[in-house]
Amino acid sequence: DTSGQGYTIQAASSGLAGATTSSFDVAPAAASQMVVTTQPPSSVTAGSTFDVSVTAQDPYGNLATQFAGDVAVALKSNPGGSLSGTVKVSATAGVAHFSGLILDTAGNGFSIQATSPGLSSATTTSFVVAPAAASLLFFTSGPPSSITAGSPFDVTVTARDTFGNTASNFTGKIFVALNGNLSVNLIGTVSLNAVAGVADFSSLTMHAAAKGYMIEATGAQLAGATTSA
């Protein structure tokens, strides 16, 4: 049941000269199952490329070299997002190689399933998609539409990557200030180092009553963000 080349069979019996067949080959049986032979990395970065390889095998675990059917990959366990890149190829000598696969939604517990008509499917090991580098700021909690002079209020600013994931690896400093109104001060702690990409500015106050205030968040080399008025 193991495919290969150069097999021979020997016949032996006590007291007799043995005999050996001429050599012969054992070809793989028809493909019956898909097997993942190159797993994705345990952690990939959102937006970066990675590869997966699968092979068609016969019931005995031999590579089904005669198999040239279509093989497709898709997310099986999917915390969010979609798998992009070349997700369908024709096998060559039983091997299907998927290069340049991309996921852009960060999360834990992703897995990929390979399928081909008439064959048992195969699923990769579980892996993580980590956020890409921080590129912009976003107010995940803005000020109320109306506050009372001297009353504390909170805002939360999150660093995000290009794909909208919280950049949990970002620990840089984030600043908040009133946008376009230098005659009035925003009082309280107005600069914080992000913790896992998040800066929570609590107990901010303002003393001058007026309409149309906006708060701006800035950080080194990141696109800023501005609250609604």
GROMACS elastic network, one bead per residue, 0.5 to 0.9 nm:
[ bonds ]
;  ai    aj funct       b0    kb
    1    26     6  0.79764   500
    1    28     6  0.81523   500
    1    29     6  0.87015   500
    1    60     6  0.62684   500
    1    61     6  0.88992   500
    1    62     6  0.83832   500
    2    26     6  0.71092   500
    2    27     6  0.82822   500
    2    28     6  0.75163   500
    2    60     6  0.70697   500
    2    61     6  0.80042   500
    2    62     6  0.65663   500
    3    25     6  0.74125   500
    3    27     6  0.51131   500
    3    28     6  0.52851   500
    3    29     6  0.84504   500
    3    62     6  0.63304   500
    3    63     6  0.83899   500
    4     7     6  0.74171   500
    4    24     6  0.89360   500
    4    25     6  0.58263   500
    4    26     6  0.52505   500
    4    27     6  0.66477   500
    4    28     6  0.82512   500
    5    23     6  0.80562   500
    5    24     6  0.65109   500
    5    26     6  0.63337   500
    5    27     6  0.82896   500
    6    22     6  0.87955   500
    6    23     6  0.50781   500
    6    24     6  0.54013   500
    6    25     6  0.57136   500
    6    26     6  0.85130   500
    7    21     6  0.89435   500
    7    22     6  0.83273   500
    7    23     6  0.52181   500
    7    24     6  0.51870   500
    7    25     6  0.59834   500
    7    26     6  0.76104   500
    8    20     6  0.66712   500
    8    21     6  0.55715   500
    8    22     6  0.61104   500
    8    24     6  0.64474   500
    8    25     6  0.88409   500
    9    19     6  0.83883   500
    9    20     6  0.56482   500
    9    21     6  0.54377   500
    9    22     6  0.79641   500
    9    23     6  0.80076   500
   10    18     6  0.69719   500
   10    19     6  0.56564   500
   10    21     6  0.64834   500
   11    17     6  0.89640   500
   11    18     6  0.55675   500
   11    19     6  0.51888   500
   11    20     6  0.62607   500
   11    21     6  0.84340   500
   12    15     6  0.88650   500
   12    16     6  0.71044   500
   12    17     6  0.71144   500
   12    19     6  0.68041   500
   12    20     6  0.89206   500
   13    16     6  0.55231   500
   13    17     6  0.75190   500
   13    18     6  0.69394   500
   14    17     6  0.83308   500
   20    23     6  0.87814   500
   21    24     6  0.85266   500
   27    62     6  0.88779   500
   27    64     6  0.86108   500
   27    65     6  0.87822   500
   28    31     6  0.81280   500
   28    57     6  0.82183   500
   28    58     6  0.65114   500
   28    60     6  0.84205   500
   28    61     6  0.88713   500
   28    62     6  0.58515   500
   28    63     6  0.67870   500
   28    64     6  0.56316   500
   28    65     6  0.72874   500
   28    66     6  0.81566   500
   29    32     6  0.86038   500
   29    57     6  0.83927   500
   29    58     6  0.54132   500
   29    59     6  0.74874   500
   29    60     6  0.81065   500
   29    62     6  0.77882   500
   29    63     6  0.89476   500
   29    64     6  0.68446   500
   30    57     6  0.79069   500
   30    58     6  0.55728   500
   30    59     6  0.80921   500
   30    64     6  0.64935   500
   30    66     6  0.78529   500
   30    67     6  0.77858   500
   31    34     6  0.82658   500
   31    56     6  0.57804   500
   31    57     6  0.51089   500
   31    59     6  0.73147   500
   31    62     6  0.87199   500
   31    63     6  0.80204   500
   31    64     6  0.53233   500
   31    65     6  0.85695   500
   31    66     6  0.81481   500
   31    67     6  0.65268   500
   31    94     6  0.82987   500
   31   118     6  0.89290   500
   31   119     6  0.71473   500
   32    56     6  0.71439   500
   32    57     6  0.61155   500
   32    58     6  0.50522   500
   32    59     6  0.59332   500
   32    64     6  0.85844   500
   32   118     6  0.73169   500
   32   120     6  0.63776   500
   33    55     6  0.83312   500
   33    56     6  0.57393   500
   33    57     6  0.54420   500
   33    58     6  0.64930   500
   33    59     6  0.71949   500
   33    61     6  0.87752   500
   33   115     6  0.89796   500
   33   116     6  0.86116   500
   33   118     6  0.84195   500
   33   121     6  0.64035   500
   33   122     6  0.76698   500
   34    54     6  0.65139   500
   34    55     6  0.56877   500
   34    57     6  0.62478   500
   34    58     6  0.89480   500
   34    71     6  0.89498   500
   34   114     6  0.70529   500
   34   115     6  0.70732   500
   34   116     6  0.76577   500
   34   119     6  0.65161   500
   34   120     6  0.58835   500
   34   121     6  0.53601   500
   34   122     6  0.52988   500
   34   123     6  0.88886   500
   35    53     6  0.86819   500
   35    54     6  0.54073   500
   35    55     6  0.53227   500
   35    56     6  0.63941   500
   35    57     6  0.70538   500
   35   114     6  0.82573   500
   35   120     6  0.88049   500
   35   121     6  0.76322   500
   35   122     6  0.53851   500
   35   123     6  0.79448   500
   35   124     6  0.89414   500
   36    39     6  0.64748   500
   36    52     6  0.76349   500
   36    53     6  0.60746   500
   36    55     6  0.64744   500
   36   114     6  0.79163   500
   36   122     6  0.62426   500
   36   123     6  0.69556   500
   36   124     6  0.63556   500
   37    52     6  0.77980   500
   37    53     6  0.55588   500
   37    54     6  0.52383   500
   37    55     6  0.66579   500
   38    51     6  0.76179   500
   38    52     6  0.52330   500
   38    54     6  0.67552   500
   38    97     6  0.87216   500
   38   124     6  0.86816   500
   39    42     6  0.84546   500
   39    51     6  0.78064   500
   39    52     6  0.56339   500
   39    53     6  0.70887   500
   39    54     6  0.87279   500
   39   124     6  0.60054   500
   39   125     6  0.68248   500
   40    43     6  0.80198   500
   40    44     6  0.80760   500
   40    50     6  0.66641   500
   40    51     6  0.62322   500
   40    52     6  0.57093   500
   40    53     6  0.88084   500
   40   111     6  0.88015   500
   40   112     6  0.87208   500
   40   124     6  0.73212   500
   40   125     6  0.77000   500
   40   126     6  0.86013   500
   40   127     6  0.72771   500
   41    44     6  0.62020   500
   41    50     6  0.75585   500
   41    51     6  0.84891   500
   41   127     6  0.68798   500
   41   128     6  0.84145   500
   42   125     6  0.82110   500
   42   126     6  0.72820   500
   42   128     6  0.61501   500
   42   129     6  0.86186   500
   43   127     6  0.56439   500
   43   129     6  0.56800   500
   43   130     6  0.66647   500
   44    47     6  0.86523   500
   44    48     6  0.70476   500
   44    49     6  0.80083   500
   44    50     6  0.74164   500
   44   103     6  0.83706   500
   44   127     6  0.77628   500
   44   128     6  0.63230   500
   44   130     6  0.60249   500
   44   131     6  0.87341   500
   45    48     6  0.54690   500
   45    49     6  0.81565   500
   45   102     6  0.89747   500
   45   103     6  0.80602   500
   45   104     6  0.79137   500
   45   106     6  0.79257   500
   45   128     6  0.84431   500
   45   129     6  0.55462   500
   45   131     6  0.58558   500
   45   132     6  0.57195   500
   46    49     6  0.85211   500
   46   102     6  0.74082   500
   46   103     6  0.56554   500
   46   105     6  0.61447   500
   46   106     6  0.61531   500
   46   129     6  0.58884   500
   46   130     6  0.58385   500
   46   131     6  0.52496   500
   46   132     6  0.53444   500
   46   161     6  0.87663   500
   46   163     6  0.77238   500
   46   165     6  0.85463   500
   47   102     6  0.57623   500
   47   103     6  0.58064   500
   47   105     6  0.82503   500
   47   131     6  0.85481   500
   47   132     6  0.71802   500
   47   162     6  0.87963   500
   47   163     6  0.78593   500
   48   100     6  0.82423   500
   48   101     6  0.81049   500
   48   102     6  0.59874   500
   48   103     6  0.74303   500
   48   104     6  0.79578   500
   48   132     6  0.84365   500
   49    85     6  0.85953   500
   49    99     6  0.76059   500
   49   101     6  0.51980   500
   49   102     6  0.50341   500
   49   103     6  0.79457   500
   50    98     6  0.85168   500
   50    99     6  0.63400   500
   50   100     6  0.54533   500
   50   101     6  0.52745   500
   50   102     6  0.67085   500
   51    97     6  0.74796   500
   51    98     6  0.55608   500
   51   100     6  0.60221   500
   51   101     6  0.61071   500
   52    96     6  0.86130   500
   52    97     6  0.61954   500
   52    98     6  0.51914   500
   52    99     6  0.66032   500
   52   100     6  0.89830   500
   52   101     6  0.80245   500
   52   124     6  0.86459   500
   53    95     6  0.72914   500
   53    96     6  0.57960   500
   53    98     6  0.59114   500
   53    99     6  0.82864   500
   54    71     6  0.86551   500
   54    91     6  0.89490   500
   54    94     6  0.85590   500
   54    95     6  0.60661   500
   54    96     6  0.53680   500
   54    97     6  0.65033   500
   54    98     6  0.83417   500
   54   114     6  0.73748   500
   54   122     6  0.81308   500
   55    63     6  0.68418   500
   55    64     6  0.78594   500
   55    91     6  0.79757   500
   55    93     6  0.88847   500
   55    94     6  0.55271   500
   55    96     6  0.60708   500
   55    97     6  0.85343   500
   56    61     6  0.89883   500
   56    62     6  0.84689   500
   56    63     6  0.61020   500
   56    64     6  0.55325   500
   56    65     6  0.78792   500
   56    67     6  0.68550   500
   56    91     6  0.82196   500
   56    93     6  0.87880   500
   56    94     6  0.50417   500
   56    95     6  0.64663   500
   56    96     6  0.82039   500
   56   119     6  0.82020   500
   57    60     6  0.75489   500
   57    61     6  0.54288   500
   57    62     6  0.52465   500
   57    65     6  0.82624   500
   57    67     6  0.87166   500
   57    94     6  0.74432   500
   58    61     6  0.55140   500
   58    62     6  0.54317   500
   58    63     6  0.65909   500
   58    64     6  0.57772   500
   59    62     6  0.74957   500
   61    64     6  0.86158   500
   62    65     6  0.85640   500
   63    66     6  0.87072   500
   63    67     6  0.88809   500
   63    93     6  0.83624   500
   63    94     6  0.64112   500
   63    95     6  0.82905   500
   64    67     6  0.56192   500
   64    93     6  0.71203   500
   64    94     6  0.52269   500
   64    95     6  0.85334   500
   65    68     6  0.80576   500
   65    92     6  0.77828   500
   65    95     6  0.78074   500
   66    92     6  0.84222   500
   66    93     6  0.56167   500
   66    94     6  0.63085   500
   67    91     6  0.67561   500
   67    92     6  0.72566   500
   67    93     6  0.58662   500
   67    95     6  0.81482   500
   68    90     6  0.60095   500
   68    92     6  0.55063   500
   68    93     6  0.62505   500
   68    94     6  0.60341   500
   68    95     6  0.81417   500
   68    96     6  0.88787   500
   69    89     6  0.84845   500
   69    90     6  0.54763   500
   69    91     6  0.56604   500
   69    92     6  0.83656   500
   69    94     6  0.81923   500
   69   116     6  0.72767   500
   69   117     6  0.82340   500
   70    88     6  0.68769   500
   70    89     6  0.56862   500
   70    91     6  0.61862   500
   70    96     6  0.84701   500
   70   115     6  0.86115   500
   70   116     6  0.60834   500
   70   117     6  0.78416   500
   71    87     6  0.83451   500
   71    88     6  0.56758   500
   71    89     6  0.55593   500
   71    90     6  0.59905   500
   71    91     6  0.67046   500
   71    96     6  0.67752   500
   71   114     6  0.67117   500
   71   115     6  0.57089   500
   71   117     6  0.80687   500
   72    86     6  0.89972   500
   72    87     6  0.56104   500
   72    89     6  0.65830   500
   72    90     6  0.87113   500
   72    96     6  0.89734   500
   72   113     6  0.82001   500
   72   114     6  0.55884   500
   72   115     6  0.54072   500
   72   116     6  0.64812   500
   73    83     6  0.85983   500
   73    86     6  0.88627   500
   73    87     6  0.52838   500
   73    88     6  0.64909   500
   73    98     6  0.82875   500
   73   112     6  0.64810   500
   73   113     6  0.55202   500
   73   115     6  0.64529   500
   74    82     6  0.83203   500
   74    83     6  0.64667   500
   74    84     6  0.88897   500
   74    87     6  0.70243   500
   74   111     6  0.86392   500
   74   112     6  0.55663   500
   74   113     6  0.55568   500
   74   114     6  0.67885   500
   74   115     6  0.85107   500
   75    78     6  0.58651   500
   75    82     6  0.72152   500
   75    83     6  0.64671   500
   75   110     6  0.72313   500
   75   111     6  0.59405   500
   75   113     6  0.60745   500
   75   114     6  0.89296   500
   76   110     6  0.74743   500
   76   111     6  0.55537   500
   76   112     6  0.52294   500
   76   113     6  0.55084   500
   76   123     6  0.76359   500
   77   109     6  0.66522   500
   77   110     6  0.51086   500
   77   112     6  0.70258   500
   77   113     6  0.86266   500
   77   126     6  0.81846   500
   78    81     6  0.72327   500
   78    82     6  0.79675   500
   78   107     6  0.87302   500
   78   108     6  0.87851   500
   78   109     6  0.72974   500
   78   110     6  0.53814   500
   78   111     6  0.70293   500
   78   112     6  0.86542   500
   79   105     6  0.83728   500
   79   106     6  0.83613   500
   79   107     6  0.60543   500
   79   108     6  0.67898   500
   79   109     6  0.68187   500
   79   110     6  0.64994   500
   80   105     6  0.61065   500
   80   106     6  0.77295   500
   80   107     6  0.72342   500
   80   110     6  0.86724   500
   81   103     6  0.69786   500
   81   104     6  0.67393   500
   81   105     6  0.51619   500
   81   106     6  0.83045   500
   82   102     6  0.84855   500
   82   103     6  0.63555   500
   82   104     6  0.76777   500
   82   105     6  0.77868   500
   83    87     6  0.78832   500
   83   101     6  0.69321   500
   83   102     6  0.59138   500
   83   103     6  0.53123   500
   83   104     6  0.81934   500
   83   112     6  0.88331   500
   84    87     6  0.69187   500
   84   100     6  0.85022   500
   84   101     6  0.58562   500
   84   102     6  0.51797   500
   84   103     6  0.65450   500
   84   104     6  0.88545   500
   85    98     6  0.85156   500
   85    99     6  0.78616   500
   85   100     6  0.58485   500
   85   102     6  0.60192   500
   85   103     6  0.89691   500
   86    89     6  0.73854   500
   86    98     6  0.66450   500
   86    99     6  0.72166   500
   86   100     6  0.70690   500
   86   101     6  0.66799   500
   87    98     6  0.68388   500
   87    99     6  0.89040   500
   87   101     6  0.75145   500
   88    96     6  0.89415   500
   88    98     6  0.78991   500
   89    96     6  0.65414   500
   89    97     6  0.76449   500
   89    98     6  0.74660   500
   90    95     6  0.84937   500
   90    96     6  0.65499   500
   90    97     6  0.89949   500
   91    94     6  0.53584   500
   91    97     6  0.77804   500
   92    95     6  0.51843   500
   92    96     6  0.64580   500
   92    97     6  0.88736   500
   93    96     6  0.86274   500
   98   101     6  0.68832   500
  103   106     6  0.79454   500
  103   129     6  0.73076   500
  104   129     6  0.78271   500
  104   130     6  0.89665   500
  104   131     6  0.80224   500
  104   132     6  0.86158   500
  104   163     6  0.62306   500
  104   164     6  0.88761   500
  104   165     6  0.83739   500
  105   129     6  0.69768   500
  105   130     6  0.82153   500
  105   131     6  0.75226   500
  105   163     6  0.70651   500
  105   164     6  0.80108   500
  105   165     6  0.65967   500
  106   128     6  0.75375   500
  106   130     6  0.51375   500
  106   131     6  0.52793   500
  106   132     6  0.85039   500
  106   163     6  0.89501   500
  106   165     6  0.61546   500
  106   166     6  0.82533   500
  107   110     6  0.73968   500
  107   127     6  0.89585   500
  107   128     6  0.59857   500
  107   129     6  0.52779   500
  107   130     6  0.66787   500
  107   131     6  0.82717   500
  108   126     6  0.81810   500
  108   127     6  0.66128   500
  108   129     6  0.64092   500
  108   130     6  0.83152   500
  109   126     6  0.53086   500
  109   127     6  0.55566   500
  109   128     6  0.59487   500
  109   129     6  0.84983   500
  110   125     6  0.83991   500
  110   126     6  0.54147   500
  110   127     6  0.52515   500
  110   128     6  0.61821   500
  110   129     6  0.75743   500
  111   123     6  0.67866   500
  111   124     6  0.56037   500
  111   125     6  0.61328   500
  111   127     6  0.63882   500
  111   128     6  0.88951   500
  112   122     6  0.84171   500
  112   123     6  0.56340   500
  112   124     6  0.53822   500
  112   125     6  0.79250   500
  112   126     6  0.81475   500
  113   121     6  0.68318   500
  113   122     6  0.56229   500
  113   124     6  0.64158   500
  114   121     6  0.56432   500
  114   122     6  0.52582   500
  114   123     6  0.62794   500
  114   124     6  0.82838   500
  115   118     6  0.88523   500
  115   119     6  0.71812   500
  115   120     6  0.71929   500
  115   122     6  0.68260   500
  115   123     6  0.89634   500
  116   119     6  0.56328   500
  116   120     6  0.76244   500
  116   121     6  0.69985   500
  117   120     6  0.83879   500
  123   126     6  0.88778   500
  124   127     6  0.85858   500
  130   165     6  0.88455   500
  130   167     6  0.85945   500
  130   168     6  0.85281   500
  131   134     6  0.81825   500
  131   160     6  0.82746   500
  131   161     6  0.65727   500
  131   163     6  0.83469   500
  131   164     6  0.88332   500
  131   165     6  0.58684   500
  131   166     6  0.68099   500
  131   167     6  0.55824   500
  131   168     6  0.70445   500
  131   169     6  0.78467   500
  132   135     6  0.86144   500
  132   160     6  0.84271   500
  132   161     6  0.54620   500
  132   162     6  0.73389   500
  132   163     6  0.80216   500
  132   165     6  0.78071   500
  132   166     6  0.89110   500
  132   167     6  0.67063   500
  132   169     6  0.86374   500
  133   160     6  0.79142   500
  133   161     6  0.55770   500
  133   162     6  0.79618   500
  133   167     6  0.63428   500
  133   168     6  0.89400   500
  133   169     6  0.75173   500
  133   170     6  0.75475   500
  134   137     6  0.82149   500
  134   159     6  0.58201   500
  134   160     6  0.51540   500
  134   162     6  0.73479   500
  134   165     6  0.87776   500
  134   166     6  0.79471   500
  134   167     6  0.52056   500
  134   168     6  0.84503   500
  134   169     6  0.79514   500
  134   170     6  0.63725   500
  134   197     6  0.81385   500
  134   222     6  0.72017   500
  135   159     6  0.71873   500
  135   160     6  0.61071   500
  135   161     6  0.50272   500
  135   162     6  0.59943   500
  135   167     6  0.84524   500
  135   221     6  0.74713   500
  135   222     6  0.50328   500
  135   223     6  0.63615   500
  136   158     6  0.84585   500
  136   159     6  0.57996   500
  136   160     6  0.54659   500
  136   161     6  0.65045   500
  136   162     6  0.73855   500
  136   164     6  0.88312   500
  136   218     6  0.89118   500
  136   219     6  0.84815   500
  136   221     6  0.84458   500
  136   224     6  0.62080   500
  136   225     6  0.77462   500
  137   157     6  0.65793   500
  137   158     6  0.56723   500
  137   160     6  0.60558   500
  137   161     6  0.88026   500
  137   174     6  0.87803   500
  137   217     6  0.70113   500
  137   218     6  0.72262   500
  137   219     6  0.77320   500
  137   222     6  0.66351   500
  137   223     6  0.60457   500
  137   224     6  0.53640   500
  137   225     6  0.55664   500
  138   141     6  0.88275   500
  138   156     6  0.84802   500
  138   157     6  0.55988   500
  138   158     6  0.52315   500
  138   159     6  0.63521   500
  138   160     6  0.70889   500
  138   217     6  0.80122   500
  138   224     6  0.75893   500
  138   225     6  0.56003   500
  138   226     6  0.80506   500
  138   227     6  0.89553   500
  139   142     6  0.58665   500
  139   155     6  0.72678   500
  139   156     6  0.58363   500
  139   158     6  0.62696   500
  139   159     6  0.89438   500
  139   217     6  0.79738   500
  139   225     6  0.67950   500
  139   226     6  0.74693   500
  139   227     6  0.68169   500
  140   155     6  0.78019   500
  140   156     6  0.56017   500
  140   157     6  0.58063   500
  140   158     6  0.63540   500
  141   154     6  0.77137   500
  141   155     6  0.51689   500
  141   157     6  0.70089   500
  141   200     6  0.88087   500
  142   145     6  0.87662   500
  142   154     6  0.73257   500
  142   156     6  0.66170   500
  142   157     6  0.83512   500
  142   215     6  0.86327   500
  142   227     6  0.62025   500
  142   228     6  0.79192   500
  143   146     6  0.79570   500
  143   147     6  0.80241   500
  143   153     6  0.65623   500
  143   154     6  0.62882   500
  143   155     6  0.57541   500
  143   156     6  0.89657   500
  143   214     6  0.89616   500
  143   215     6  0.84505   500
  143   227     6  0.76577   500
  143   228     6  0.85294   500
  143   229     6  0.89262   500
  144   147     6  0.63192   500
  144   153     6  0.77448   500
  144   154     6  0.86884   500
  145   228     6  0.82799   500
  145   229     6  0.71755   500
  146   211     6  0.88769   500
  147   150     6  0.86117   500
  147   151     6  0.69275   500
  147   152     6  0.83301   500
  147   153     6  0.76718   500
  147   205     6  0.89666   500
  147   206     6  0.86821   500
  148   151     6  0.53889   500
  148   152     6  0.83696   500
  148   205     6  0.88387   500
  148   206     6  0.82042   500
  148   207     6  0.83107   500
  148   209     6  0.79194   500
  149   152     6  0.85846   500
  149   205     6  0.72394   500
  149   206     6  0.56426   500
  149   208     6  0.64439   500
  149   209     6  0.61835   500
  150   204     6  0.89237   500
  150   205     6  0.54866   500
  150   206     6  0.56398   500
  150   207     6  0.52488   500
  150   208     6  0.86162   500
  151   203     6  0.81664   500
  151   204     6  0.81127   500
  151   205     6  0.58859   500
  151   206     6  0.75201   500
  151   207     6  0.85078   500
  152   202     6  0.76479   500
  152   204     6  0.51570   500
  152   206     6  0.80626   500
  153   201     6  0.86086   500
  153   202     6  0.64011   500
  153   203     6  0.51551   500
  153   204     6  0.52651   500
  153   205     6  0.64476   500
  154   200     6  0.73964   500
  154   201     6  0.56030   500
  154   203     6  0.57259   500
  154   204     6  0.60931   500
  154   205     6  0.88654   500
  155   199     6  0.85935   500
  155   200     6  0.62348   500
  155   201     6  0.52847   500
  155   202     6  0.65757   500
  155   203     6  0.88676   500
  155   204     6  0.81791   500
  156   198     6  0.71769   500
  156   199     6  0.58217   500
  156   201     6  0.58848   500
  156   202     6  0.81900   500
  157   174     6  0.80153   500
  157   176     6  0.88765   500
  157   194     6  0.86203   500
  157   197     6  0.85079   500
  157   198     6  0.59386   500
  157   199     6  0.52522   500
  157   200     6  0.64136   500
  157   201     6  0.78844   500
  157   217     6  0.72561   500
  157   225     6  0.86249   500
  158   166     6  0.66660   500
  158   167     6  0.78870   500
  158   194     6  0.80047   500
  158   197     6  0.57252   500
  158   199     6  0.63231   500
  158   200     6  0.85460   500
  159   164     6  0.89820   500
  159   165     6  0.84328   500
  159   166     6  0.59478   500
  159   167     6  0.55280   500
  159   168     6  0.79158   500
  159   170     6  0.70170   500
  159   174     6  0.89212   500
  159   194     6  0.80890   500
  159   196     6  0.88313   500
  159   197     6  0.50919   500
  159   198     6  0.63717   500
  159   199     6  0.84305   500
  159   222     6  0.82596   500
  160   163     6  0.76045   500
  160   164     6  0.54295   500
  160   165     6  0.52765   500
  160   168     6  0.82481   500
  160   170     6  0.87605   500
  160   197     6  0.74285   500
  161   164     6  0.54467   500
  161   165     6  0.54725   500
  161   166     6  0.65353   500
  161   167     6  0.56664   500
  162   165     6  0.75181   500
  164   167     6  0.85516   500
  165   168     6  0.84360   500
  166   169     6  0.86510   500
  166   170     6  0.88402   500
  166   196     6  0.82114   500
  166   197     6  0.62732   500
  166   198     6  0.80317   500
  167   170     6  0.55919   500
  167   196     6  0.70499   500
  167   197     6  0.51325   500
  167   198     6  0.83977   500
  168   171     6  0.80326   500
  168   195     6  0.76990   500
  168   198     6  0.77231   500
  169   195     6  0.85090   500
  169   196     6  0.56833   500
  169   197     6  0.62929   500
  170   193     6  0.89936   500
  170   194     6  0.66501   500
  170   195     6  0.73482   500
  170   196     6  0.59389   500
  170   198     6  0.81968   500
  171   193     6  0.57522   500
  171   195     6  0.56092   500
  171   196     6  0.63045   500
  171   197     6  0.60112   500
  171   198     6  0.81843   500
  172   192     6  0.82475   500
  172   193     6  0.52743   500
  172   194     6  0.57173   500
  172   195     6  0.84894   500
  172   197     6  0.81488   500
  172   219     6  0.74752   500
  172   220     6  0.78094   500
  173   191     6  0.66351   500
  173   192     6  0.54391   500
  173   194     6  0.61269   500
  173   199     6  0.85735   500
  173   218     6  0.87177   500
  173   219     6  0.61572   500
  173   220     6  0.75167   500
  174   190     6  0.82607   500
  174   191     6  0.55634   500
  174   192     6  0.54720   500
  174   193     6  0.60962   500
  174   194     6  0.67410   500
  174   199     6  0.70318   500
  174   217     6  0.68073   500
  174   218     6  0.57997   500
  174   220     6  0.78482   500
  175   190     6  0.56886   500
  175   192     6  0.66882   500
  175   193     6  0.88813   500
  175   216     6  0.81069   500
  175   217     6  0.55344   500
  175   218     6  0.52405   500
  175   219     6  0.62729   500
  176   179     6  0.89462   500
  176   186     6  0.83643   500
  176   189     6  0.88080   500
  176   190     6  0.52370   500
  176   191     6  0.64601   500
  176   192     6  0.89831   500
  176   201     6  0.83967   500
  176   215     6  0.65655   500
  176   216     6  0.55353   500
  176   218     6  0.65168   500
  177   185     6  0.79443   500
  177   186     6  0.62246   500
  177   190     6  0.69036   500
  177   214     6  0.85632   500
  177   215     6  0.55707   500
  177   216     6  0.54474   500
  177   217     6  0.67427   500
  177   218     6  0.85219   500
  178   181     6  0.58694   500
  178   182     6  0.72399   500
  178   184     6  0.77533   500
  178   185     6  0.72120   500
  178   186     6  0.63494   500
  178   213     6  0.70382   500
  178   214     6  0.58484   500
  178   216     6  0.59907   500
  178   217     6  0.89125   500
  179   182     6  0.78834   500
  179   213     6  0.73762   500
  179   214     6  0.54397   500
  179   215     6  0.53017   500
  179   216     6  0.53540   500
  179   217     6  0.89117   500
  179   226     6  0.75877   500
  180   213     6  0.86257   500
  180   214     6  0.80631   500
  180   215     6  0.89447   500
  181   184     6  0.61199   500
  181   185     6  0.82836   500
  181   213     6  0.77917   500
  181   214     6  0.86204   500
  182   185     6  0.70703   500
  184   206     6  0.79497   500
  184   207     6  0.81984   500
  184   208     6  0.69241   500
  185   205     6  0.88296   500
  185   206     6  0.68000   500
  185   207     6  0.81379   500
  185   208     6  0.86003   500
  186   189     6  0.89304   500
  186   190     6  0.76519   500
  186   204     6  0.69099   500
  186   205     6  0.62513   500
  186   206     6  0.55938   500
  186   207     6  0.85035   500
  186   215     6  0.87540   500
  187   190     6  0.74715   500
  187   203     6  0.86274   500
  187   204     6  0.56603   500
  187   205     6  0.51236   500
  187   206     6  0.60913   500
  187   207     6  0.85281   500
  188   201     6  0.84177   500
  188   202     6  0.80035   500
  188   203     6  0.65761   500
  188   205     6  0.65413   500
  189   192     6  0.74648   500
  189   201     6  0.67912   500
  189   202     6  0.76698   500
  189   203     6  0.80259   500
  189   204     6  0.70501   500
  190   201     6  0.70058   500
  190   204     6  0.79987   500
  191   199     6  0.87166   500
  191   201     6  0.81145   500
  192   195     6  0.89145   500
  192   199     6  0.62285   500
  192   200     6  0.79631   500
  192   201     6  0.76607   500
  193   197     6  0.87985   500
  193   198     6  0.83909   500
  193   199     6  0.66535   500
  194   197     6  0.51435   500
  194   200     6  0.81173   500
  195   198     6  0.51882   500
  195   199     6  0.63654   500
  195   200     6  0.89067   500
  196   199     6  0.86071   500
  201   204     6  0.69735   500
  206   209     6  0.79992   500
  210   213     6  0.74147   500
  211   229     6  0.78827   500
  212   228     6  0.86142   500
  213   227     6  0.89199   500
  213   228     6  0.83055   500
  213   229     6  0.52417   500
  214   226     6  0.66401   500
  214   227     6  0.55543   500
  214   228     6  0.60795   500
  215   225     6  0.84009   500
  215   226     6  0.56305   500
  215   227     6  0.54372   500
  215   228     6  0.79556   500
  215   229     6  0.80726   500
  216   224     6  0.70626   500
  216   225     6  0.56976   500
  216   227     6  0.65453   500
  217   223     6  0.89932   500
  217   224     6  0.55153   500
  217   225     6  0.52253   500
  217   226     6  0.62809   500
  217   227     6  0.85222   500
  218   221     6  0.87902   500
  218   222     6  0.70456   500
  218   223     6  0.71759   500
  218   225     6  0.69018   500
  219   222     6  0.54160   500
  219   223     6  0.75329   500
  219   224     6  0.68969   500
  220   223     6  0.85181   500
  226   229     6  0.89267   500
